[in-house]
Amino acid sequence: MAKSLRVRLWLAFLFVIIVIASLIGVGVARSTSYYLTVSQALVSNPSPFSTVTVSGNIVANSVAWNSSTEALQFAIADKTGQQRLVVKYHGARPQDFANGWPVIVTGTMNAGTLTATNLEIKCPSKYEAKAPSNNT
């Protein structure tokens, strides 16, 4: 085999390895879910054009749903319940949307209000393991 052909094959092989490594890197980076708490989101004060992902619990009696415009407005709070963030979302109301349930919301913040583009409901831990009995 000619030396120039070997060099071309090694360069092609190296190129394929670089492409595969970069695809794996992008996949891992996108699959990593990072979100802020309500307190962190309010303190960080992101610019109005930057996207943030915030996790919190739906505040009881804060949900307002308009089915004709598909406008959903509610508040979320962190675990302490002291910090609240108003969320505005336009789209289909999630099926399992209920007070107190944990949600992850992605969108842009402006003046303490998060305009959501994505709304995910986390599975609440309503199914807890039964405590082991001490019967021997």
N, C-alpha and C positions, 0 to 999 in steps of 0.2 A: 504494500500500500504506500502511496506517495505521502511524503511528509506533509504537504499542504492539505491533503484530504484528512489526515489524522488531526491536524490542527482544527479544521472546520468541524469535524465530528465532536471534538472536545469542546469547542466553543458552543456548538448546538446543545450538547449535553449540559454544559454550564448554564446556558440560557434557560433550559427547561427546569433545572433545579432552582434557579432564581425565581422563575415564575411560580412554581409550586410553593416555595417558601413564602413568597409575598401573599399568595392567596390564603395560605394557612394563617399568616399573621393578621390579615384583614378579617378573616372569619372569626378568629379568637377575639379580636378587638371589638367586633360588632356584637358578639354573643355575650360579652361581659355586661351585666346590667348594673349600673351605678345610679343611685338616686339620692337626692337630698331629703332630709327631714323638713318639716314645715318651718321649724326654727332656723335651720341652716339656710333655707331659701329666702326667708325674710331678712336675715342678717346679711347674706351675700349681696343682695340688691343687684341682680344681674341686669345688663342692658336690655332695653325693650325688644331688641332684635335677636337676642341669643335664646337658644332653646334650653330649657331646664326640665329635669324629670324629678318629681317630688312624690314622696310617699307619705300617706297619712290616713287617718280614719275619718269617715263621713260623720260630720257633726249632726246630732239628732235635731230634727225639725228645721233643718236648713235647706232642704231639697225643694226646689221649685222647678216643675216640669211643664213645658208648653208643648203639647203634642202636635199642634198645627204648624209650628215653626221648628219643631225638634230642638228647642232650646232648653238646656239643662243648666241650672245654676245651683251650687251647693257650696258648703264650706268643709274644709278638712282641717284636722288638728293633729298635733303630734301626741305621743303617749301621755304627756302631762296634761294636755287639754288646754293649756294656757295660751299657746300661740295658734291663731287661726288664719287660714288662707282661703279667700273666696275663689272658686273655680267656675268659669263659664265654658260650656261645651255645646257645640252644635253637631247633632248627629243622632243616630238611633240610641235610645236609652238602653243601657245594658240590662239584660234580663234579671240578673241577681243583684240589682242595685238596692241597698237597704241601709238604714241608719246604723252607724257604728262599724260598718264593715270597712276593712282596709282597702285602699285603692292606690294605684300608681298612675300619676297624671303627667303627661308630657305636653309642653307648650311654651308660650312666651309670657313673661311677667311684665306688668305695667301698673305702677302705683298700687302695689299690694294685691293685685288681681291676676290670676293665672288664666289666660285664654288657652284652653286645651285643644290640641290636635289629636291626642290619643288618650284614651281612658281605659284602664285595665282594672278589673276587680280581682283582688287577691282572695284566695280561698280562706275564709275565716276558720279558726280552729274550733268549730262547733262539735267536732267528733274527737273527743279526748279519750285517751286510754283509761280503762277502768283500773282503779287502784287494786293492787294484788291483795288477796285475802290472806289472813294469817291462820287459816285452818290447816292444822297438821295432822 
